[in-house]
């Protein structure tokens, strides 16, 4: 009994020490909220080659009868000490030789590291943090452009008060109207109390209605009348029944102070109200994006494409578009990098990212060596956990303010082997845009391999063809007429070959296709 208790305590202390030695930037445990949302962006296991540790437990774990434990523990005694009479006879402890044989028995494959088990539990096929088909439950940016990031545990809330104007503009409408009302009511009540206190100290309340008394505040006989005087003075209503008389210097000073405070509040509240109504975020509602991305070949190169459009006749000035890829990953050292952002080139070098957004535009990203999709194929895209964030910026023609529209595409919203249907027609001397086909796509023949595999396959085919022609030339060295014809042919098409060889390399076209092109 004592040995079992000591053994369990030692095992518990060892497990606690192992948990304390985990690095902070390592993979977080499954039970934490951060792991549930951030690890959902890690790629899942391949469907055709399942991970050996993702198989069913009954095919791996050896039962107790087949592989009993190496250490024999004494049976626990009954509480009342009568276990010798009631309990069944216990087996004898194994001899040292039998214990060595049991320890040498196969125990199945070793378990993966703790970090790997956490990742498999989060992104595996039976993960409870993903949907029934493995889709993500949490987006980084919604389709309408809202960022799903909540900021918590912020120290120094007073920093927001240093920029009161921005804080008020960012408030929701109901809270802004509440602040708007409180500011005016607070100043009315505050100055009404001052008027009432001054009238009480001067004795105007005690001599109310006395024609022989010269009051400081005419027709002020209580707090309600003082409040009406405050409202009429600040809002410049001027009914003429209540007023500050000329024989009261402090009343004139209070009236000037209230006028200044009221003017400041009017300017601040009206400015915030105008800025809130004319915010460019409302203009972003008429900037539309296609519901899905497509991946297909364009000019022989694998491209990622999506559409943008403007529903208004007043166009965006200096419109620019950019995109970023959000994906979590594990480094070679085991560090977990949550929501890592990678730049997606949309034509920054050539100026293709600057748009003249009169009709719907198809934005193209060429998948090359610098692209984050360089090693992505149709199969890996199905199990990847990623999100493409698209940001469109421009100046509103009517107000001159900068507007920004955002959207995102997850891996299940990227269609491999599709193209967009045309939505432009020419009717009655003008171009007509049909937005009913803005999101429609149709399937086309597209390589299911990645751009990297396509390029490597093209190089291997070119090398094989080059070896073949070298073998043919070595086997027929005496054919001078053929050599002369080849030299003449090469001289006629030297400029064509130098101009188009780069194109053949970029589109991963086999060598024999390029030669047929030159021969024709």
C-alpha positions as CSV (number, residue, x, y, z in Angstrom):
1,X,0.0,0.0,0.0
2,X,2.8,2.4,0.9
3,X,4.8,1.6,-2.2
4,X,1.8,2.2,-4.4
5,X,1.1,5.6,-2.8
6,X,4.8,6.6,-3.1
7,X,4.9,5.5,-6.7
8,X,1.8,7.5,-7.6
9,X,3.1,10.7,-5.9
10,X,6.4,10.4,-7.7
11,X,4.6,10.0,-11.0
12,X,2.3,13.0,-10.2
13,X,5.3,15.2,-9.4
14,X,7.1,14.2,-12.5
15,X,4.1,15.0,-14.7
16,X,3.8,18.4,-13.0
17,X,7.5,19.2,-13.6
18,X,7.1,18.2,-17.3
19,X,4.2,20.6,-17.7
20,X,6.1,23.4,-16.1
21,X,9.0,22.9,-18.5
22,X,6.8,23.6,-21.6
23,X,7.8,26.8,-23.4
24,X,5.3,29.6,-23.5
25,X,5.5,29.8,-27.3
26,X,5.0,26.1,-27.8
27,X,1.7,24.6,-28.9
28,X,-0.9,25.5,-26.3
29,X,-3.1,22.8,-24.7
30,X,-6.3,21.7,-26.2
31,X,-8.4,23.0,-23.4
32,X,-7.3,26.6,-23.8
33,X,-9.5,29.0,-25.9
34,X,-6.5,30.3,-27.8
35,X,-5.6,26.9,-29.1
36,X,-9.1,26.3,-30.2
37,X,-9.2,29.3,-32.5
38,X,-5.6,29.7,-33.6
39,X,-4.6,26.1,-34.3
40,X,-7.6,25.7,-36.6
41,X,-5.4,27.4,-39.3
42,X,-2.9,24.5,-39.3
43,X,-3.0,22.1,-42.2
44,X,-4.8,18.8,-41.5
45,X,-3.4,15.3,-42.1
46,X,-3.3,14.0,-45.7
47,X,-6.3,11.9,-46.6
48,X,-4.4,9.4,-48.9
49,X,-1.6,8.8,-46.4
50,X,-3.0,9.0,-42.8
51,X,-0.6,9.7,-40.0
52,X,0.4,6.5,-38.2
53,X,-0.7,8.0,-34.9
54,X,-4.1,9.0,-36.2
55,X,-5.3,5.4,-36.6
56,X,-7.7,3.8,-34.3
57,X,-6.5,3.0,-30.8
58,X,-7.5,-0.7,-30.9
59,X,-5.1,-1.4,-33.8
60,X,-2.1,-0.1,-31.8
61,X,-2.6,-0.5,-28.1
62,X,-1.7,-3.9,-26.8
63,X,-4.2,-5.3,-24.3
64,X,-3.3,-6.1,-20.7
65,X,-3.5,-9.8,-21.4
66,X,-1.1,-9.6,-24.3
67,X,1.3,-7.2,-22.7
68,X,1.0,-7.0,-18.9
69,X,2.8,-4.2,-17.1
70,X,6.5,-4.6,-16.3
71,X,6.1,-3.6,-12.6
72,X,4.0,-5.8,-10.4
73,X,2.0,-4.0,-7.7
74,X,0.7,-5.7,-4.5
75,X,-3.1,-5.9,-4.3
76,X,-4.8,-3.2,-2.2
77,X,-6.1,-4.4,1.2
78,X,-9.7,-4.0,2.1
79,X,-10.7,-1.2,4.5
80,X,-11.9,-3.5,7.3
81,X,-8.9,-5.8,7.0
82,X,-11.0,-8.8,6.0
83,X,-9.8,-9.0,2.4
84,X,-8.2,-12.4,3.1
85,X,-11.5,-14.0,3.6
86,X,-13.8,-12.3,1.1
87,X,-11.5,-11.5,-1.9
88,X,-10.5,-14.1,-4.4
89,X,-7.0,-15.5,-4.3
90,X,-4.4,-13.2,-5.9
91,X,-1.8,-14.4,-8.4
92,X,1.7,-14.8,-7.4
93,X,4.2,-12.1,-8.1
94,X,6.4,-12.8,-11.2
95,X,9.9,-13.9,-10.7
96,X,12.8,-11.7,-11.9
97,X,13.2,-13.8,-15.0
98,X,9.5,-13.5,-15.9
99,X,9.5,-9.8,-15.3
100,X,12.5,-9.3,-17.7
101,X,10.6,-11.3,-20.4
102,X,7.5,-9.2,-19.9
103,X,9.5,-5.9,-20.2
104,X,11.1,-7.1,-23.4
105,X,7.7,-7.9,-25.0
106,X,6.7,-5.5,-27.8
107,X,4.5,-2.6,-26.6
108,X,3.5,-1.1,-29.9
109,X,4.8,2.0,-31.6
110,X,5.9,4.9,-29.4
111,X,3.5,7.8,-28.8
112,X,4.2,11.1,-30.5
113,X,5.4,14.1,-28.6
114,X,3.0,16.2,-26.5
115,X,2.9,19.1,-29.0
116,X,2.1,16.7,-31.9
117,X,-0.7,15.2,-30.0
118,X,-2.2,18.6,-29.3
119,X,-2.1,19.5,-33.0
120,X,-3.7,16.2,-34.0
121,X,-6.4,16.6,-31.4
122,X,-7.2,20.1,-32.8
123,X,-7.0,19.6,-36.5
124,X,-7.6,15.9,-36.9
125,X,-10.6,14.3,-38.7
126,X,-12.5,13.9,-35.4
127,X,-11.6,17.3,-33.9
128,X,-14.3,19.0,-31.9
129,X,-12.9,22.5,-32.8
130,X,-13.8,22.1,-36.5
131,X,-17.1,21.6,-38.2
132,X,-18.6,18.3,-39.3
133,X,-16.7,18.4,-42.6
134,X,-13.5,19.9,-41.2
135,X,-14.4,23.6,-42.1
136,X,-13.3,26.4,-39.9
137,X,-15.6,27.7,-37.2
138,X,-13.9,31.0,-36.8
139,X,-12.9,33.5,-39.5
140,X,-10.2,36.1,-39.1
141,X,-12.1,38.6,-41.3
142,X,-15.8,38.1,-42.2
143,X,-17.2,38.4,-45.7
144,X,-18.4,41.9,-45.0
145,X,-15.0,43.1,-43.7
146,X,-15.4,42.9,-40.0
147,X,-12.3,41.7,-38.1
148,X,-13.1,39.0,-35.5
149,X,-10.4,40.1,-33.0
150,X,-11.4,41.1,-29.5
151,X,-8.9,43.1,-27.5
152,X,-8.8,42.3,-23.8
153,X,-6.8,43.1,-20.6
154,X,-5.8,46.5,-21.8
155,X,-4.0,48.6,-19.3
156,X,-4.3,52.4,-19.4
157,X,-7.9,53.0,-20.5
158,X,-7.2,56.7,-20.0
159,X,-5.3,56.7,-23.3
160,X,-8.7,56.7,-25.2
161,X,-9.7,59.9,-23.4
162,X,-6.7,61.7,-24.9
163,X,-8.3,61.5,-28.3
164,X,-11.9,62.3,-27.4
165,X,-13.0,63.1,-31.0
166,X,-12.0,59.6,-32.4
167,X,-13.4,57.9,-29.3
168,X,-16.8,59.6,-29.8
169,X,-16.8,58.9,-33.6
170,X,-16.1,55.2,-33.0
171,X,-18.9,54.8,-30.5
172,X,-22.1,53.0,-31.6
173,X,-25.1,55.2,-32.5
174,X,-27.0,54.4,-29.3
175,X,-24.0,55.2,-27.1
176,X,-23.3,58.4,-29.1
177,X,-26.8,59.6,-28.7
178,X,-26.6,58.9,-25.0
179,X,-23.4,61.0,-24.7
180,X,-24.9,63.7,-26.8
181,X,-27.9,64.0,-24.5
182,X,-25.9,63.7,-21.3
183,X,-23.6,66.6,-22.3
184,X,-26.5,69.0,-22.8
185,X,-28.6,68.0,-19.9
186,X,-25.6,68.1,-17.5
187,X,-24.7,71.6,-18.5
188,X,-28.3,72.8,-18.2
189,X,-28.6,71.3,-14.7
190,X,-25.2,72.5,-13.6
191,X,-25.8,76.1,-14.5
192,X,-29.4,75.9,-13.2
193,X,-28.0,75.0,-9.8
194,X,-25.6,77.9,-9.9
195,X,-28.5,80.3,-10.8
196,X,-30.7,78.9,-8.1
197,X,-27.9,79.2,-5.5
198,X,-27.1,82.8,-6.5
199,X,-30.7,83.8,-6.4
200,X,-31.1,82.2,-2.9
201,X,-28.0,83.9,-1.5
202,X,-29.2,87.4,-2.8
203,X,-32.7,86.9,-1.4
204,X,-34.5,86.8,-4.7
205,X,-36.5,83.7,-3.7
206,X,-37.6,85.3,-0.5
207,X,-38.8,88.5,-2.2
208,X,-40.5,86.7,-5.2
209,X,-43.4,88.8,-6.4
210,X,-42.4,91.9,-4.5
211,X,-42.6,94.9,-6.9
212,X,-40.3,97.0,-4.7
213,X,-37.4,94.4,-4.9
214,X,-34.8,94.6,-7.7
215,X,-33.9,90.9,-8.3
216,X,-30.8,89.7,-10.1
217,X,-32.7,87.0,-12.0
218,X,-36.2,88.1,-13.0
219,X,-39.1,85.7,-12.6
220,X,-36.9,83.0,-10.9
221,X,-38.7,81.7,-7.9
222,X,-37.5,78.1,-7.7
223,X,-35.2,75.4,-9.2
224,X,-37.6,74.7,-12.1
225,X,-37.6,78.3,-13.2
226,X,-33.8,78.4,-12.8
227,X,-33.6,75.4,-15.1
228,X,-35.8,77.1,-17.7
229,X,-33.5,80.1,-17.5
230,X,-30.5,77.9,-18.1
231,X,-32.0,76.2,-21.1
232,X,-33.3,79.4,-22.7
233,X,-29.9,81.1,-22.2
234,X,-27.7,78.3,-23.6
235,X,-30.0,77.5,-26.5
236,X,-30.6,81.2,-27.3
237,X,-34.4,80.7,-27.2
238,X,-35.1,84.1,-25.6
239,X,-38.7,84.0,-24.6
240,X,-38.3,87.3,-22.7
241,X,-40.0,86.3,-19.5
242,X,-36.9,85.2,-17.5
243,X,-33.7,87.1,-17.8
244,X,-30.6,88.4,-16.0
245,X,-31.0,92.1,-14.9
246,X,-28.4,94.8,-15.3
247,X,-27.9,95.2,-11.6
248,X,-26.3,91.8,-11.2
249,X,-22.6,91.5,-12.2
250,X,-22.2,87.8,-11.2
251,X,-25.3,87.0,-13.3
252,X,-23.7,88.5,-16.3
253,X,-20.5,86.5,-15.7
254,X,-22.4,83.3,-15.4
255,X,-24.4,84.0,-18.6
256,X,-21.1,84.6,-20.6
257,X,-19.6,81.4,-19.1
258,X,-22.6,79.3,-20.1
259,X,-22.6,80.8,-23.6
260,X,-18.9,79.8,-24.1
261,X,-19.4,76.3,-22.7
262,X,-22.6,75.8,-24.8
263,X,-20.7,76.9,-28.0
264,X,-17.9,74.4,-27.3
265,X,-20.4,71.6,-26.8
266,X,-22.2,72.5,-29.9
267,X,-19.1,72.5,-32.0
268,X,-17.9,69.2,-30.6
269,X,-21.2,67.4,-30.9
270,X,-22.1,68.7,-34.3
271,X,-18.6,67.8,-35.6
272,X,-18.8,64.3,-34.2
273,X,-22.3,63.9,-35.7
274,X,-21.2,65.0,-39.1
275,X,-18.1,62.8,-39.1
276,X,-20.2,59.8,-38.0
277,X,-22.8,60.3,-40.7
278,X,-20.3,60.9,-43.5
279,X,-17.9,58.1,-42.6
280,X,-16.5,56.4,-45.7
281,X,-17.4,52.9,-44.3
282,X,-20.9,53.5,-45.7
283,X,-19.3,53.9,-49.2
284,X,-17.7,50.5,-48.8
285,X,-21.2,48.8,-48.9
286,X,-21.3,49.5,-52.7
287,X,-17.9,47.9,-53.3
288,X,-18.5,44.2,-54.0
289,X,-16.2,41.2,-54.2
290,X,-16.9,37.8,-55.7
291,X,-18.0,35.1,-53.3
292,X,-15.3,32.7,-54.3
293,X,-11.7,32.7,-55.6
294,X,-10.7,30.5,-58.6
295,X,-7.4,28.9,-59.5
296,X,-6.7,28.2,-63.2
297,X,-4.1,28.7,-65.9
298,X,-3.9,32.0,-67.6
299,X,-1.3,32.4,-70.4
300,X,0.2,29.1,-69.4
301,X,0.8,30.1,-65.7
302,X,-1.2,29.0,-62.7
303,X,-3.1,32.0,-61.2
304,X,-5.3,32.8,-58.3
305,X,-8.2,35.1,-59.4
306,X,-11.1,36.9,-57.8
307,X,-13.4,39.8,-58.9
308,X,-14.1,43.3,-57.6
309,X,-16.8,45.8,-58.7
310,X,-18.3,49.2,-57.9
311,X,-22.0,49.6,-57.9
312,X,-22.1,53.4,-58.0
313,X,-21.7,55.6,-61.0
314,X,-19.3,58.0,-59.0
315,X,-16.0,56.1,-59.3
316,X,-13.3,55.6,-56.7
317,X,-10.2,57.8,-57.2
318,X,-6.7,56.2,-57.0
319,X,-8.1,52.7,-56.2
320,X,-5.5,50.2,-54.9
321,X,-5.9,46.6,-54.0
322,X,-3.7,44.3,-51.9
323,X,-4.1,40.8,-50.3
324,X,-2.5,38.9,-47.5
325,X,-2.5,35.2,-46.5
326,X,-3.2,34.3,-42.9
327,X,-2.1,30.8,-41.8
328,X,-0.7,29.3,-38.6
329,X,2.4,27.1,-38.8
330,X,4.9,25.2,-36.7
331,X,8.6,26.0,-37.1
332,X,11.3,23.4,-37.3
333,X,12.2,24.2,-33.7
334,X,8.6,23.5,-32.6
335,X,7.5,27.1,-32.1
336,X,3.9,27.8,-32.8
337,X,3.4,30.9,-35.0
338,X,-0.3,31.9,-34.8
339,X,-2.0,33.6,-37.7
340,X,1.2,34.4,-39.6
341,X,0.6,36.9,-42.5
342,X,2.2,36.6,-45.9
343,X,2.1,39.1,-48.7
344,X,0.3,38.1,-51.9
345,X,1.6,40.0,-54.9
346,X,-1.2,41.4,-57.0
347,X,1.0,43.3,-59.5
348,X,2.8,45.8,-57.3
349,X,5.9,45.7,-59.5
350,X,4.0,46.3,-62.7
351,X,1.3,48.7,-61.3
352,X,-1.5,46.2,-61.9
353,X,-2.7,46.7,-58.3
354,X,-3.9,50.3,-59.2
355,X,-7.4,50.0,-60.6
356,X,-9.6,52.1,-62.8
357,X,-12.7,50.6,-61.3
358,X,-15.4,51.5,-63.9
359,X,-16.5,47.9,-64.6
360,X,-15.8,44.7,-62.7
361,X,-12.2,43.8,-62.7
362,X,-10.7,40.3,-62.3
363,X,-7.7,40.5,-60.0
364,X,-4.9,38.0,-60.8
365,X,-2.1,36.7,-58.6
366,X,0.5,34.7,-60.6
367,X,1.7,31.7,-58.5
368,X,5.5,31.8,-58.8
369,X,8.4,31.2,-56.6
370,X,7.7,34.2,-54.4
371,X,4.0,33.2,-54.0
372,X,2.9,31.6,-50.7
373,X,0.9,29.1,-52.9
374,X,4.1,27.9,-54.7
375,X,3.8,24.4,-53.2
376,X,0.0,24.3,-53.0
377,X,-1.8,21.7,-55.1
378,X,-5.5,20.8,-55.4
379,X,-5.0,18.0,-52.9
380,X,-3.2,20.1,-50.3
381,X,-5.7,22.9,-50.6
382,X,-8.4,20.6,-49.4
383,X,-6.8,20.0,-46.0
384,X,-5.1,23.4,-45.6
385,X,-6.4,25.9,-43.0
386,X,-5.8,29.3,-44.5
387,X,-7.6,32.6,-45.2
388,X,-6.9,35.1,-48.0
389,X,-7.7,38.7,-46.9
390,X,-8.4,41.2,-49.7
391,X,-8.2,45.0,-49.0
392,X,-9.5,47.6,-51.5
393,X,-8.7,51.2,-50.8
394,X,-9.5,54.4,-52.6
395,X,-10.7,58.0,-52.4
396,X,-14.4,58.8,-52.5
397,X,-15.0,61.1,-55.4
398,X,-17.8,63.0,-53.6
399,X,-16.2,63.7,-50.2
400,X,-12.4,63.2,-50.8
401,X,-12.2,60.8,-47.9
402,X,-10.3,57.5,-48.0
403,X,-12.5,54.4,-48.1
404,X,-11.5,50.8,-47.4
405,X,-13.4,47.7,-48.2
406,X,-12.4,44.2,-47.0
407,X,-13.3,40.6,-47.5
408,X,-11.8,37.2,-47.0
409,X,-11.7,33.8,-48.7
410,X,-11.2,30.5,-46.7
411,X,-9.8,27.3,-48.3
412,X,-13.2,26.0,-49.0
413,X,-14.1,29.1,-50.9
414,X,-11.2,28.7,-53.4
415,X,-12.3,26.7,-56.5
416,X,-9.5,24.8,-58.2
417,X,-9.9,24.5,-62.0
418,X,-12.6,27.2,-62.5
419,X,-12.9,30.5,-64.3
420,X,-15.3,33.4,-64.1
421,X,-18.0,33.9,-66.7
422,X,-17.9,37.1,-68.7
423,X,-20.3,39.8,-67.4
424,X,-19.6,42.5,-70.1
425,X,-21.6,43.0,-73.3
426,X,-21.9,45.7,-75.9
427,X,-25.4,47.0,-76.4
428,X,-26.5,50.2,-78.3
429,X,-23.0,51.7,-78.5
430,X,-22.2,51.2,-74.8
431,X,-20.8,48.5,-72.6
432,X,-23.4,46.7,-70.4
433,X,-22.5,45.1,-67.1
434,X,-24.6,42.1,-66.0
435,X,-24.1,41.7,-62.2
436,X,-26.2,38.5,-62.2
437,X,-23.1,36.7,-63.6
438,X,-20.7,38.4,-61.3
439,X,-20.2,35.4,-59.1
440,X,-20.7,32.6,-61.7
441,X,-17.9,30.3,-62.6
442,X,-17.4,27.3,-64.9
443,X,-14.9,24.4,-64.7
444,X,-11.9,24.3,-67.0
445,X,-9.0,21.8,-67.5
446,X,-6.4,22.7,-65.0
447,X,-3.4,20.8,-63.6
448,X,-4.0,19.5,-60.1
449,X,-0.3,19.7,-59.2
450,X,1.3,22.7,-57.7
451,X,3.2,25.3,-59.7
452,X,6.5,24.0,-58.3
453,X,5.7,20.4,-59.5
454,X,4.7,21.7,-62.9
455,X,8.0,23.6,-63.3
456,X,10.1,20.6,-62.2
457,X,8.2,18.3,-64.5
458,X,8.8,20.6,-67.4
459,X,12.5,20.8,-66.7
460,X,12.8,17.0,-66.5
461,X,11.0,16.7,-69.9
462,X,13.3,19.3,-71.4
463,X,16.4,17.5,-70.1
464,X,15.2,14.2,-71.5
465,X,14.6,15.7,-74.9
466,X,17.9,17.4,-75.0
467,X,19.7,14.1,-74.2
468,X,17.8,12.5,-77.1
469,X,18.8,15.1,-79.6
470,X,22.5,14.8,-78.5
471,X,22.3,11.1,-79.0
472,X,20.9,11.5,-82.5
473,X,23.5,14.1,-83.5
474,X,26.3,11.8,-82.2
475,X,25.0,8.8,-84.2
476,X,24.9,10.8,-87.5
477,X,27.9,13.0,-87.6
478,X,28.3,12.9,-91.5
479,X,25.0,14.4,-92.4
480,X,26.3,17.8,-93.6
481,X,23.2,18.8,-95.5
482,X,21.1,18.4,-92.4
483,X,23.6,20.5,-90.4
484,X,23.4,23.2,-93.0
485,X,19.6,23.1,-92.9
486,X,19.7,23.3,-89.1
487,X,22.1,26.3,-89.1
488,X,19.9,28.1,-91.6
489,X,16.8,27.3,-89.6
490,X,18.5,28.4,-86.4
491,X,19.7,31.7,-88.0
492,X,16.2,32.5,-89.2
493,X,14.5,31.8,-85.8
494,X,17.3,32.9,-83.4
495,X,15.5,36.0,-82.5
496,X,12.2,34.1,-82.1
497,X,13.8,31.5,-79.9
498,X,15.5,34.1,-77.7
499,X,12.3,35.9,-77.2
500,X,10.1,32.9,-76.5
501,X,12.4,30.7,-74.6
502,X,11.7,32.6,-71.4
503,X,8.0,32.2,-72.0
504,X,8.3,28.5,-72.4
505,X,10.2,28.2,-69.2
506,X,7.7,30.4,-67.3
507,X,4.7,28.4,-68.4
508,X,6.4,25.0,-67.8
509,X,5.9,24.0,-71.5
510,X,7.7,20.8,-72.6
511,X,10.7,21.3,-75.0
512,X,9.1,19.4,-77.8
513,X,6.0,21.6,-77.7
514,X,8.3,24.7,-78.0
515,X,10.1,23.1,-80.9
516,X,6.9,22.3,-82.7
517,X,5.9,25.9,-82.2
518,X,9.1,27.1,-83.8
519,X,8.9,24.6,-86.6
520,X,5.4,25.8,-87.6
